[in-house]
């Protein structure tokens, strides 16, 4: 599906949000039809059921914007495929202070949080986990505002980039070519929250390479050749998590 939709592509000059270079990018926004949305939702739903997550979650939360579509798709698929009716939620970029939330300033759209609720977060990719830390802060602020307790039961991601976190100098400048800490392991250690991935990038690229499946490379569909595969492996030797 990643190859079919062009959600996974290779292009020179790409940069991650933290400024580091990358030979490839994953854009789950390409899952933009009803069929594709249901397929990605079904994949997440199956993961949740098979790993026992569906029985540990009261709410599926997807950070805006791409995660919100995944949360809704997973909620639909859980009902369609397993008869499980779990609400979905997503956050706002800025608090709304009019309409149904007048005076509340809520950062979450569907207002599904309740005291003791268990939240399962879903998103497209995991790199440095920075957006996940930001979302946890939003959840804590919302719980404090409502005077309730919440529990993040886990985080599910479509693709684990299997990368380390970025390294910065004393002035906050990015240092390229230096391996940082294992981003997901550090996140789990700091938060105690489990992270579940549908697939890791090594597995994905390895399969596409061996099966000669065409992917988008510099805007054109082509198979991943030996040279590009070597570049990918070299990239992970520098920035990849062990």
Backbone bond lengths (Angstrom), bond angles and torsions (degrees), N, CA, C in turn:
res aa  C-N    CA-C-N  psi(-1)  N-CA   C-N-CA  omega(-1)  CA-C   N-CA-C  phi
1 X - - - 1.460 - - 1.528 111.57 -
2 X 1.334 115.99 -37.68 1.465 118.83 179.00 1.523 110.70 -63.28
3 X 1.345 115.99 -39.56 1.465 120.02 178.89 1.520 110.96 -74.03
4 X 1.322 116.60 -42.69 1.471 121.97 -177.75 1.520 112.00 -59.28
5 X 1.305 116.58 -43.26 1.466 120.85 -174.74 1.526 113.58 -85.49
6 X 1.322 116.70 -15.71 1.464 119.36 -173.36 1.516 111.94 81.62
7 X 1.341 116.11 10.88 1.468 119.85 178.89 1.519 110.80 -64.09
8 X 1.327 116.33 -30.75 1.457 121.69 173.96 1.521 108.17 -103.90
9 X 1.326 116.69 125.64 1.458 118.93 178.43 1.524 111.32 -147.70
10 X 1.321 114.29 156.17 1.464 121.98 177.99 1.524 108.64 -111.28
11 X 1.322 114.97 137.49 1.460 119.26 178.68 1.524 109.18 -160.54
12 X 1.295 116.79 139.21 1.456 120.65 179.09 1.528 110.49 -72.05
13 X 1.320 116.42 146.26 1.459 121.24 176.12 1.509 115.90 85.70
14 X 1.335 118.22 7.05 1.459 120.50 -179.79 1.525 111.00 -72.77
15 X 1.321 115.41 148.26 1.463 121.59 177.04 1.521 109.80 -132.87
16 X 1.324 115.91 143.03 1.451 120.89 175.01 1.525 109.64 -79.28
17 X 1.322 115.91 171.38 1.460 120.78 179.68 1.527 111.30 -59.63
18 X 1.341 116.59 -32.24 1.467 119.40 -179.37 1.524 112.96 -83.50
19 X 1.329 117.27 0.91 1.455 121.16 175.75 1.516 115.75 99.40
20 X 1.332 117.40 -11.68 1.452 119.67 -178.54 1.533 111.06 -73.29
21 X 1.335 117.00 148.96 1.456 120.04 177.58 1.522 110.52 -72.70
22 X 1.307 117.05 156.27 1.461 121.83 176.13 1.521 109.27 -151.64
23 X 1.322 118.99 139.28 1.465 120.79 178.79 1.523 113.09 -81.17
24 X 1.324 116.39 -13.91 1.474 119.79 -176.82 1.524 109.72 -139.79
25 X 1.318 114.36 166.44 1.462 119.95 177.76 1.522 108.60 -145.37
26 X 1.316 116.12 151.02 1.469 122.11 176.33 1.518 107.96 -119.24
27 X 1.329 116.51 118.97 1.459 122.70 -179.07 1.519 109.48 -120.47
28 X 1.340 116.29 95.04 1.466 120.31 -178.10 1.522 112.26 -71.19
29 X 1.317 117.11 -5.44 1.454 120.15 174.74 1.527 111.93 -65.44
30 X 1.328 117.14 -13.64 1.461 120.92 178.52 1.528 112.11 -74.59
31 X 1.316 117.82 -10.79 1.464 121.23 174.64 1.531 107.44 -83.79
32 X 1.319 115.24 72.71 1.465 120.30 -165.48 1.525 114.97 -116.10
33 X 1.340 117.82 15.50 1.456 120.49 173.52 1.521 108.85 -115.49
34 X 1.318 116.28 168.00 1.454 119.66 178.76 1.516 112.08 -60.02
35 X 1.330 116.33 -43.23 1.468 120.58 -179.35 1.529 110.88 -61.70
36 X 1.333 115.57 -49.42 1.458 119.68 -176.71 1.521 111.58 -67.46
37 X 1.320 116.57 -38.06 1.460 120.61 178.28 1.526 110.32 -62.63
38 X 1.332 116.40 -43.25 1.467 120.11 179.48 1.525 110.71 -66.72
39 X 1.320 117.08 -36.39 1.468 120.16 179.78 1.522 111.49 -65.27
40 X 1.336 116.60 -45.97 1.459 117.91 179.63 1.527 110.38 -67.97
41 X 1.327 116.44 -35.36 1.464 119.97 176.19 1.520 111.40 -63.14
42 X 1.333 116.69 -40.74 1.468 121.42 179.80 1.525 111.20 -65.46
43 X 1.332 116.24 -36.13 1.467 119.93 178.12 1.523 110.11 -64.68
44 X 1.327 116.55 -45.12 1.466 119.62 178.49 1.526 110.87 -66.60
45 X 1.325 116.91 -40.13 1.467 120.40 -179.84 1.527 110.55 -62.11
46 X 1.335 116.18 -43.67 1.463 120.10 179.38 1.521 111.05 -62.70
47 X 1.335 116.65 -41.54 1.458 120.14 177.92 1.519 110.69 -61.58
48 X 1.336 116.66 -43.10 1.456 120.33 -178.63 1.520 112.05 -63.59
49 X 1.327 116.16 -39.94 1.467 120.40 -179.51 1.521 110.82 -72.89
50 X 1.326 117.01 -47.69 1.465 121.23 -176.92 1.525 112.75 -63.19
51 X 1.335 116.90 -32.32 1.466 120.22 -177.83 1.522 112.57 -98.06
52 X 1.327 116.74 7.58 1.450 120.91 176.64 1.515 114.79 75.81
53 X 1.328 116.81 12.14 1.462 120.84 -177.51 1.521 111.39 -73.83
54 X 1.323 116.83 -34.19 1.467 120.50 -176.33 1.523 112.55 -61.15
55 X 1.325 117.56 -27.33 1.468 121.09 179.13 1.523 111.84 -86.30
56 X 1.336 116.31 -5.37 1.459 121.12 -178.48 1.524 112.27 -110.71
57 X 1.334 117.35 4.57 1.464 120.55 -174.63 1.527 111.67 -124.64
58 X 1.327 115.73 134.01 1.469 121.70 174.36 1.525 111.10 -99.38
59 X 1.339 116.59 -22.28 1.470 122.34 -175.37 1.529 108.51 -142.82
60 X 1.333 116.34 139.98 1.460 121.69 172.44 1.521 107.31 -105.56
61 X 1.305 116.67 117.81 1.465 121.76 -175.26 1.523 110.85 -112.49
62 X 1.330 116.34 125.84 1.455 120.97 176.72 1.513 110.84 -118.03
63 X 1.334 118.32 121.49 1.468 120.00 179.05 1.528 111.46 -65.18
64 X 1.312 116.12 139.68 1.468 121.12 179.40 1.523 109.17 -66.97
65 X 1.351 116.77 138.39 1.452 122.53 9.63 1.539 111.80 -108.96
66 X 1.307 117.93 -38.35 1.456 120.72 -173.81 1.520 112.61 -65.93
67 X 1.324 116.78 -35.84 1.450 120.05 179.43 1.516 112.87 -64.87
68 X 1.342 116.94 -29.83 1.469 120.15 -179.41 1.526 111.08 -64.93
69 X 1.336 116.65 -38.36 1.470 120.47 178.47 1.524 110.48 -66.96
70 X 1.335 116.85 -37.92 1.461 120.63 178.77 1.520 110.49 -66.43
71 X 1.336 116.92 -41.39 1.461 121.13 179.97 1.525 110.93 -60.17
72 X 1.324 116.53 -46.14 1.464 120.06 179.31 1.525 110.87 -64.96
73 X 1.335 116.92 -42.79 1.463 120.54 -179.42 1.530 111.15 -64.09
74 X 1.322 117.04 -40.48 1.461 120.68 179.23 1.525 110.89 -66.30
75 X 1.335 116.55 -39.52 1.458 120.81 178.70 1.528 110.99 -63.00
76 X 1.323 116.26 -43.04 1.469 120.84 178.14 1.526 110.70 -63.39
77 X 1.328 116.20 -45.46 1.465 120.54 -177.60 1.527 111.96 -66.14
78 X 1.337 117.18 -36.59 1.461 119.55 177.59 1.529 111.23 -62.11
79 X 1.323 116.82 -38.84 1.458 120.57 177.34 1.533 110.86 -71.18
80 X 1.304 116.82 -45.72 1.468 121.71 -177.13 1.525 112.20 -65.52
81 X 1.332 116.75 -44.60 1.461 120.62 -172.50 1.522 114.27 -92.63
82 X 1.351 116.77 -26.03 1.463 118.76 -173.03 1.529 114.05 -130.67
83 X 1.324 117.63 -1.98 1.455 120.47 -179.92 1.516 113.17 69.88
84 X 1.333 117.16 22.38 1.467 121.68 179.39 1.527 109.22 -101.46
85 X 1.312 116.33 120.65 1.467 121.25 -175.62 1.530 109.44 -103.55
86 X 1.324 116.45 88.09 1.457 122.11 -177.26 1.528 109.84 -109.39
87 X 1.320 118.18 123.99 1.474 121.02 -178.94 1.528 112.17 -61.58
88 X 1.326 115.74 151.67 1.457 120.40 174.48 1.526 109.06 -114.44
89 X 1.312 114.58 155.03 1.461 121.38 -176.42 1.517 109.50 -142.40
90 X 1.326 117.05 155.48 1.462 120.98 172.16 1.520 109.01 -151.28
91 X 1.329 114.42 158.38 1.449 119.75 -173.73 1.521 112.14 -96.35
92 X 1.321 114.92 164.21 1.459 121.85 174.37 1.523 108.68 -97.30
93 X 1.307 115.80 153.11 1.456 119.50 172.72 1.521 110.50 -73.23
94 X 1.341 115.76 -31.70 1.458 121.48 176.34 1.521 108.21 -136.39
95 X 1.318 117.20 144.64 1.459 121.18 -177.96 1.519 111.11 -63.79
96 X 1.329 116.44 136.74 1.463 122.16 176.95 1.526 108.75 -88.97
97 X 1.318 116.50 134.31 1.467 119.55 -177.16 1.517 112.47 -123.65
98 X 1.358 116.41 15.99 1.467 118.76 177.99 1.527 108.87 -130.90
99 X 1.309 116.25 177.74 1.459 120.57 178.97 1.511 111.93 64.82
100 X 1.348 115.40 -134.78 1.461 120.04 -173.98 1.524 113.20 -67.63
101 X 1.348 117.42 -14.09 1.471 119.56 -178.99 1.523 112.21 -109.83
102 X 1.312 118.28 17.27 1.463 121.36 -177.87 1.521 111.09 -49.94
103 X 1.329 114.25 126.14 1.454 119.25 178.33 1.507 114.18 83.17
104 X 1.353 116.36 -10.01 1.460 118.59 -176.13 1.500 113.52 -98.33
105 X 1.321 116.66 -34.93 1.452 119.76 -179.17 1.505 113.76 62.86
106 X 1.340 118.07 36.74 1.457 121.50 -176.66 1.519 111.88 -66.84
107 X 1.339 115.94 143.40 1.450 121.97 176.98 1.528 111.66 -96.65
108 X 1.333 117.89 2.35 1.462 121.37 -178.20 1.526 110.18 -124.85
109 X 1.314 115.31 137.14 1.460 121.83 -167.20 1.524 114.02 -75.76
110 X 1.329 117.93 -50.33 1.466 120.68 -170.16 1.526 114.45 -86.87
111 X 1.335 116.62 -4.29 1.465 121.46 176.42 1.538 112.28 53.93
112 X 1.326 116.34 49.45 1.465 120.79 -176.67 1.528 113.73 -93.68
113 X 1.322 117.97 -12.36 1.466 120.12 -176.12 1.529 111.26 -65.32
114 X 1.325 115.40 140.09 1.468 121.01 173.20 1.526 108.11 -143.65
115 X 1.294 116.67 166.15 1.459 120.84 -175.22 1.520 110.60 -61.34
116 X 1.331 115.95 124.10 1.453 120.96 179.10 1.522 114.99 85.39
117 X 1.334 117.42 4.36 1.468 119.51 -176.17 1.523 111.64 -65.44
118 X 1.330 114.51 147.03 1.465 121.94 178.55 1.530 107.98 -106.58
119 X 1.323 115.73 123.42 1.463 122.02 -171.88 1.528 110.19 -111.45
120 X 1.326 115.96 128.44 1.461 120.77 173.18 1.522 107.87 -109.07
121 X 1.320 115.98 119.45 1.461 122.26 -177.38 1.524 110.27 -91.07
122 X 1.326 117.05 133.74 1.463 121.03 176.22 1.532 109.25 -122.84
123 X 1.335 116.08 144.96 1.465 120.37 -179.34 1.521 109.29 -154.91
124 X 1.340 115.18 174.79 1.461 119.37 -174.66 1.521 113.15 -80.32
125 X 1.321 117.59 -54.96 1.463 120.48 -176.98 1.519 110.81 -135.11
126 X 1.325 114.75 164.51 1.462 121.05 173.00 1.516 107.75 -127.66
127 X 1.325 115.78 125.12 1.458 120.65 177.71 1.522 107.89 -123.79
128 X 1.317 117.22 -83.22 1.466 121.06 179.76 1.527 111.84 -94.43
129 X 1.340 117.46 -11.05 1.463 124.74 -177.47 1.528 112.52 71.40
130 X 1.326 117.77 11.02 1.466 120.98 -178.29 1.525 111.95 -59.91
131 X 1.338 116.92 -43.65 1.471 119.22 -179.16 1.524 111.54 -67.31
132 X 1.326 116.94 -27.66 1.468 120.10 178.76 1.529 110.30 -71.05
133 X 1.337 116.26 -39.52 1.471 119.52 175.75 1.531 110.19 -62.30
134 X 1.328 116.42 -42.32 1.466 121.01 179.61 1.524 110.73 -61.86
135 X 1.329 117.05 -40.45 1.462 120.60 -179.92 1.527 110.71 -66.46
136 X 1.322 117.13 -39.94 1.459 120.10 178.10 1.530 110.66 -60.01
137 X 1.321 116.50 -38.37 1.465 120.17 177.81 1.527 110.57 -64.22
138 X 1.336 116.81 -40.26 1.464 120.36 178.08 1.530 110.93 -63.31
139 X 1.328 115.76 -41.44 1.462 119.85 179.80 1.529 110.14 -63.25
140 X 1.321 116.41 -43.79 1.470 120.52 178.86 1.523 111.41 -61.95
141 X 1.326 116.74 -42.04 1.459 120.38 179.37 1.532 110.90 -65.20
142 X 1.320 116.66 -41.12 1.466 120.42 179.02 1.521 111.05 -64.55
143 X 1.337 116.54 -42.23 1.457 120.64 178.79 1.527 110.78 -63.01
144 X 1.333 115.78 -41.29 1.465 120.12 178.34 1.520 110.98 -64.65
145 X 1.334 115.98 -41.90 1.471 120.61 179.97 1.516 111.17 -62.28
146 X 1.345 116.66 -38.28 1.460 121.31 -178.40 1.531 112.39 -85.95
147 X 1.336 116.29 -13.41 1.460 119.58 -177.04 1.506 112.65 71.40
148 X 1.323 116.60 37.30 1.463 121.58 -178.73 1.527 109.72 -126.84
149 X 1.324 115.12 171.35 1.458 121.86 174.17 1.525 108.95 -111.03
150 X 1.326 115.58 139.00 1.468 120.33 176.94 1.525 108.58 -128.13
151 X 1.319 115.29 159.33 1.459 120.73 179.26 1.520 109.19 -134.87
152 X 1.320 117.41 121.92 1.460 120.69 175.77 1.524 107.28 -84.13
153 X 1.325 115.74 109.92 1.463 121.79 -173.23 1.516 113.34 -79.05
154 X 1.328 117.31 -13.90 1.454 120.43 -179.39 1.511 110.84 162.83
155 X 1.316 115.04 171.29 1.459 121.68 177.10 1.523 108.56 -129.68
156 X 1.322 116.68 130.02 1.458 121.51 178.11 1.517 110.19 -114.80
157 X 1.315 116.51 133.15 1.457 120.81 -179.63 1.526 109.90 -127.74
158 X 1.324 115.50 149.07 1.462 120.00 179.90 1.519 110.62 -71.50
159 X 1.331 116.42 -50.59 1.467 120.88 -177.16 1.528 110.14 -131.22
160 X 1.314 115.65 123.74 1.458 121.42 173.45 1.526 107.39 -89.18
161 X 1.331 117.24 116.75 1.459 120.45 178.82 1.533 111.69 -71.26
162 X 1.318 116.67 -6.87 1.468 122.18 175.89 1.536 111.14 51.70
163 X 1.331 114.34 49.01 1.456 119.72 -177.58 1.520 112.73 -116.27
164 X 1.309 113.67 162.72 1.456 120.58 172.76 1.528 108.29 -86.84
165 X 1.307 116.08 167.85 1.460 120.68 175.95 1.522 109.79 -77.85
166 X 1.320 116.52 159.38 1.463 121.32 179.88 1.526 110.71 -69.89
167 X 1.331 115.82 155.52 1.463 122.04 178.85 1.530 108.67 -115.48
168 X 1.332 116.40 133.59 1.463 121.42 -176.95 1.522 110.99 -123.11
169 X 1.327 115.29 154.85 1.462 119.29 176.46 1.532 109.69 -84.84
170 X 1.322 116.78 -176.72 1.469 120.60 -175.81 1.522 112.91 -62.78
171 X 1.323 116.43 -25.60 1.461 120.79 -179.37 1.528 112.57 -91.62
172 X 1.319 116.50 5.12 1.459 120.67 179.94 1.503 114.08 85.23
173 X 1.325 117.74 10.28 1.457 121.04 178.67 1.517 111.35 -82.55
174 X 1.304 116.49 141.33 1.464 121.87 -179.36 1.528 110.41 -68.02
175 X 1.319 116.33 134.13 1.464 121.72 173.81 1.531 107.20 -105.06
176 X 1.307 117.34 111.29 1.460 121.24 -179.15 1.524 111.36 -81.04
177 X 1.321 114.86 154.75 1.457 120.39 175.16 1.506 115.03 76.50
178 X 1.321 117.81 14.93 1.457 122.03 -179.50 1.519 109.48 -119.94
179 X 1.315 116.85 132.34 1.460 121.58 -179.60 1.521 110.21 -80.75
180 X 1.318 116.13 125.80 1.456 120.89 177.73 1.518 111.29 -92.67
181 X 1.307 116.16 -153.42 1.463 121.51 -179.90 1.526 110.29 -86.65
182 X 1.324 116.05 155.60 1.463 121.28 174.75 1.519 108.10 -61.59
183 X 1.340 116.74 110.98 1.464 121.55 -170.01 1.530 112.89 -61.70
184 X 1.319 116.42 -44.41 1.470 118.93 -177.35 1.523 111.03 -73.12
185 X 1.318 117.29 -42.90 1.471 119.73 178.26 1.523 111.27 -59.62
186 X 1.343 115.73 -40.08 1.458 119.91 178.75 1.528 110.47 -66.33
187 X 1.330 116.65 -39.82 1.466 121.00 178.55 1.527 110.61 -61.76
188 X 1.330 116.38 -47.62 1.465 120.71 -179.75 1.517 110.37 -62.29
189 X 1.341 116.63 -41.12 1.461 120.87 -179.99 1.529 111.41 -64.12
190 X 1.326 116.56 -40.27 1.470 120.83 -176.61 1.526 112.41 -76.44
191 X 1.337 117.29 -35.09 1.464 120.70 -172.13 1.522 114.14 -107.42
192 X 1.324 116.61 -23.74 1.457 119.72 -175.15 1.520 112.96 76.38
193 X 1.324 116.69 10.83 1.472 121.71 -177.53 1.525 109.78 -98.63
194 X 1.313 116.45 129.27 1.461 121.33 179.79 1.523 110.99 -73.33
195 X 1.320 115.69 146.13 1.459 122.26 177.67 1.529 108.85 -118.44
196 X 1.328 115.73 126.88 1.462 121.98 -179.31 1.525 108.93 -115.15
197 X 1.309 117.41 128.18 1.460 121.44 178.87 1.520 110.31 -113.26
198 X 1.333 116.33 137.00 1.455 120.57 173.38 1.526 109.00 -64.71
199 X 1.333 116.52 -43.49 1.465 121.03 179.42 1.513 110.66 -154.99
200 X 1.318 116.24 153.11 1.454 121.99 174.07 1.517 109.52 -97.14
201 X 1.330 116.72 153.63 1.463 120.02 -174.90 1.528 111.88 -65.70
202 X 1.316 118.42 -32.08 1.463 120.20 177.38 1.522 110.51 -61.91
203 X 1.324 116.06 -44.28 1.463 121.16 178.65 1.526 110.68 -63.06
204 X 1.319 116.76 -43.74 1.466 121.27 -177.85 1.525 111.22 -64.09
205 X 1.329 116.31 -53.75 1.466 119.86 -177.71 1.523 110.88 -65.75
206 X 1.327 116.75 -38.25 1.460 120.21 178.32 1.511 112.09 -60.30
207 X 1.319 116.55 -42.82 1.472 120.46 179.22 1.528 110.92 -65.59
208 X 1.327 116.78 -46.46 1.464 120.45 -178.81 1.527 111.43 -63.14
209 X 1.315 116.43 -36.37 1.471 121.35 178.99 1.528 110.74 -67.15
210 X 1.325 116.87 -49.51 1.464 120.88 -176.80 1.529 112.43 -69.15
211 X 1.333 116.69 -32.40 1.469 120.43 -178.60 1.520 112.60 -88.23
212 X 1.341 117.39 -2.94 1.471 122.60 -178.05 1.526 111.92 54.76
213 X 1.331 115.26 39.39 1.466 120.69 178.07 1.531 109.55 -79.80
214 X 1.317 118.39 126.58 1.468 120.23 -179.80 1.528 112.01 -65.30
215 X 1.319 115.89 138.26 1.458 122.54 175.01 1.520 107.72 -131.80
216 X 1.320 116.73 170.06 1.461 120.10 177.95 1.533 109.96 -77.45
217 X 1.324 115.58 118.47 1.458 121.88 177.26 1.520 107.76 -127.88
218 X 1.314 116.01 114.38 1.465 121.63 -176.26 1.540 111.54 53.59
219 X 1.330 114.61 40.11 1.462 120.84 175.38 1.516 115.98 83.37
220 X 1.338 117.81 -0.77 1.465 120.94 -179.84 1.523 109.69 -126.64
221 X 1.314 116.26 148.63 1.460 120.16 179.96 1.520 110.11 -78.96
222 X 1.338 114.98 127.18 1.457 120.91 179.64 1.524 108.18 -158.04
223 X 1.322 115.66 160.98 1.463 118.93 178.27 1.530 109.27 -79.54
224 X 1.311 115.65 156.50 1.460 121.08 177.86 1.525 107.70 -78.68
225 X 1.313 116.55 109.38 1.457 121.19 -179.19 1.521 112.54 -84.55
226 X 1.323 115.64 179.44 1.458 121.43 -177.37 1.531 112.38 -62.25
227 X 1.335 116.48 -38.48 1.458 120.07 -177.83 1.525 110.86 -65.51
228 X 1.332 116.33 -47.71 1.470 119.91 -179.49 1.527 110.50 -66.48
229 X 1.323 116.63 -37.63 1.464 119.90 178.59 1.520 110.00 -63.52
230 X 1.319 116.93 -39.15 1.463 120.66 178.01 1.527 110.72 -65.09
231 X 1.339 116.97 -38.51 1.458 120.94 177.71 1.527 110.75 -64.05
232 X 1.332 115.89 -41.22 1.465 120.96 178.24 1.520 110.55 -62.51
233 X 1.307 117.40 -45.01 1.462 121.20 -179.87 1.521 111.63 -66.49
234 X 1.328 116.95 -36.72 1.456 121.05 176.66 1.526 110.35 -64.99
235 X 1.322 116.03 -39.80 1.466 120.94 178.22 1.530 110.64 -60.08
236 X 1.333 116.13 -46.00 1.459 119.54 -179.33 1.529 112.22 -70.98
237 X 1.330 117.16 -24.86 1.458 119.16 175.92 1.523 110.94 -66.69
238 X 1.347 115.76 -24.91 1.468 120.73 179.37 1.525 111.17 -92.69
239 X 1.321 116.43 -49.47 1.463 120.61 -173.15 1.528 114.45 -109.13
240 X 1.326 117.52 -6.40 1.461 119.87 -175.72 1.517 113.89 -76.31
241 X 1.326 114.87 148.28 1.463 120.96 175.75 1.520 108.70 -79.99
242 X 1.300 116.10 143.32 1.466 120.85 -179.63 1.523 109.21 -83.42
